[in-house]
């Protein structure tokens, strides 16, 4: 099972890198500080845990699944909107960044239970 996790973390690193390249390539006139804010915005989803682990996990996973960033990126590319393309790429890069460091999609059981294994002090 450990080899699968290593592959998924490597995949996350590649998605992170590709997302950053796409942001640069997009041509969006996005200040660096705004890019940093957008990059970390998905982490606000942890606030959903205030409504319990099931709802928290659902909100967290919705904002950390690769598909969300990919859809935003694709819509931006199709419509010729560089800013939307960059925002999608940043969102995708964030999800890859998290996976690269072992923060996977959450289980409804608890924030610490992820598809990449347990995180936290008692991992």
GICORBEL-V5462 format. One record per residue. N is the residue number from 1. PSI is psi in degrees with one decimal (* if undefined). BURIAL is I if it has 24 or more other C-alpha atoms within 12 Angstrom, else O. D_LAST is the distance of its C-alpha to the last C-alpha in Angstrom with 1 decimal. Layout:
n=N psi=PSI burial=BURIAL d_last=D_LAST
n=N psi=PSI burial=BURIAL d_last=D_LAST
This chain:
n=1 psi=-31.7 burial=O d_last=15.4
n=2 psi=-35.6 burial=O d_last=13.8
n=3 psi=-32.8 burial=O d_last=17.3
n=4 psi=-41.8 burial=O d_last=17.3
n=5 psi=-40.1 burial=O d_last=14.3
n=6 psi=-43.7 burial=O d_last=16.0
n=7 psi=-40.7 burial=O d_last=19.2
n=8 psi=-33.9 burial=I d_last=17.8
n=9 psi=-37.8 burial=I d_last=16.5
n=10 psi=-40.8 burial=O d_last=19.9
n=11 psi=-42.2 burial=I d_last=21.6
n=12 psi=-41.3 burial=I d_last=20.0
n=13 psi=-41.0 burial=I d_last=21.4
n=14 psi=-40.3 burial=O d_last=24.8
n=15 psi=-41.8 burial=I d_last=24.8
n=16 psi=-51.2 burial=I d_last=24.1
n=17 psi=-44.1 burial=O d_last=26.9
n=18 psi=-39.6 burial=I d_last=29.3
n=19 psi=-42.8 burial=I d_last=28.8
n=20 psi=-39.4 burial=I d_last=29.8
n=21 psi=-41.2 burial=O d_last=32.7
n=22 psi=-35.2 burial=I d_last=33.8
n=23 psi=-47.6 burial=I d_last=33.8
n=24 psi=-42.8 burial=O d_last=36.0
n=25 psi=-26.8 burial=O d_last=38.2
n=26 psi=-29.2 burial=I d_last=38.6
n=27 psi=9.1 burial=O d_last=41.2
n=28 psi=138.8 burial=I d_last=39.9
n=29 psi=72.8 burial=O d_last=41.1
n=30 psi=118.5 burial=O d_last=37.8
n=31 psi=150.8 burial=O d_last=37.5
n=32 psi=-38.6 burial=O d_last=34.4
n=33 psi=-33.6 burial=O d_last=33.3
n=34 psi=-38.1 burial=O d_last=33.6
n=35 psi=-39.9 burial=I d_last=31.6
n=36 psi=-43.4 burial=O d_last=28.7
n=37 psi=-45.2 burial=O d_last=28.9
n=38 psi=-40.6 burial=I d_last=29.0
n=39 psi=-42.4 burial=I d_last=26.1
n=40 psi=-5.9 burial=I d_last=23.8
n=41 psi=-40.0 burial=I d_last=25.5
n=42 psi=-23.3 burial=I d_last=23.1
n=43 psi=-15.8 burial=I d_last=20.4
n=44 psi=-14.0 burial=O d_last=22.7
n=45 psi=-18.7 burial=I d_last=21.7
n=46 psi=-19.8 burial=I d_last=18.9
n=47 psi=-23.6 burial=O d_last=21.9
n=48 psi=-21.4 burial=O d_last=22.3
n=49 psi=-13.8 burial=I d_last=19.5
n=50 psi=-18.2 burial=O d_last=22.3
n=51 psi=10.7 burial=O d_last=24.0
n=52 psi=161.4 burial=O d_last=21.1
n=53 psi=-35.0 burial=I d_last=18.1
n=54 psi=-48.6 burial=O d_last=20.4
n=55 psi=-41.5 burial=O d_last=22.6
n=56 psi=-45.2 burial=I d_last=19.9
n=57 psi=-40.8 burial=I d_last=18.1
n=58 psi=-45.5 burial=I d_last=21.7
n=59 psi=-46.8 burial=I d_last=22.7
n=60 psi=-48.7 burial=I d_last=19.6
n=61 psi=-39.0 burial=I d_last=19.9
n=62 psi=-40.4 burial=O d_last=23.7
n=63 psi=-5.1 burial=I d_last=23.5
n=64 psi=2.4 burial=I d_last=20.9
n=65 psi=143.3 burial=I d_last=22.4
n=66 psi=-31.6 burial=I d_last=24.4
n=67 psi=-36.7 burial=O d_last=27.5
n=68 psi=-51.0 burial=I d_last=28.1
n=69 psi=-38.3 burial=I d_last=28.5
n=70 psi=-42.1 burial=I d_last=30.4
n=71 psi=-45.2 burial=O d_last=32.9
n=72 psi=-44.5 burial=I d_last=33.5
n=73 psi=-46.1 burial=I d_last=34.1
n=74 psi=-43.0 burial=I d_last=36.4
n=75 psi=-43.8 burial=O d_last=38.4
n=76 psi=-39.9 burial=I d_last=38.9
n=77 psi=-45.6 burial=I d_last=40.1
n=78 psi=-41.5 burial=O d_last=42.4
n=79 psi=-6.9 burial=O d_last=43.9
n=80 psi=35.6 burial=O d_last=44.2
n=81 psi=94.5 burial=O d_last=42.2
n=82 psi=-35.7 burial=I d_last=40.5
n=83 psi=-44.4 burial=I d_last=38.6
n=84 psi=-38.3 burial=I d_last=37.0
n=85 psi=-45.5 burial=I d_last=36.2
n=86 psi=-41.1 burial=I d_last=34.5
n=87 psi=-42.6 burial=I d_last=32.6
n=88 psi=-41.0 burial=I d_last=31.3
n=89 psi=-39.3 burial=I d_last=30.4
n=90 psi=-40.5 burial=I d_last=28.5
n=91 psi=-43.4 burial=I d_last=26.6
n=92 psi=-43.3 burial=I d_last=25.9
n=93 psi=-39.2 burial=I d_last=24.9
n=94 psi=-45.7 burial=I d_last=22.4
n=95 psi=-41.6 burial=I d_last=20.7
n=96 psi=-40.3 burial=I d_last=20.7
n=97 psi=-47.9 burial=I d_last=19.4
n=98 psi=-45.6 burial=I d_last=16.3
n=99 psi=-35.9 burial=I d_last=15.7
n=100 psi=-35.9 burial=I d_last=16.5
n=101 psi=8.6 burial=O d_last=13.6
n=102 psi=8.4 burial=I d_last=11.1
n=103 psi=97.7 burial=I d_last=11.8
n=104 psi=-174.7 burial=I d_last=13.2
n=105 psi=144.5 burial=I d_last=15.4
n=106 psi=150.6 burial=I d_last=14.1
n=107 psi=151.5 burial=I d_last=14.5
n=108 psi=-13.5 burial=O d_last=17.0
n=109 psi=-45.5 burial=O d_last=14.7
n=110 psi=163.2 burial=I d_last=12.6
n=111 psi=-31.1 burial=I d_last=11.9
n=112 psi=-18.5 burial=I d_last=8.1
n=113 psi=115.2 burial=O d_last=9.1
n=114 psi=170.9 burial=I d_last=10.8
n=115 psi=-9.4 burial=I d_last=13.0
n=116 psi=10.2 burial=I d_last=11.1
n=117 psi=-177.9 burial=I d_last=7.9
n=118 psi=140.2 burial=O d_last=5.0
n=119 psi=163.6 burial=O d_last=5.0
n=120 psi=-172.8 burial=O d_last=5.4
n=121 psi=-33.6 burial=O d_last=5.6
n=122 psi=27.6 burial=O d_last=3.8
n=123 psi=* burial=O d_last=0.0
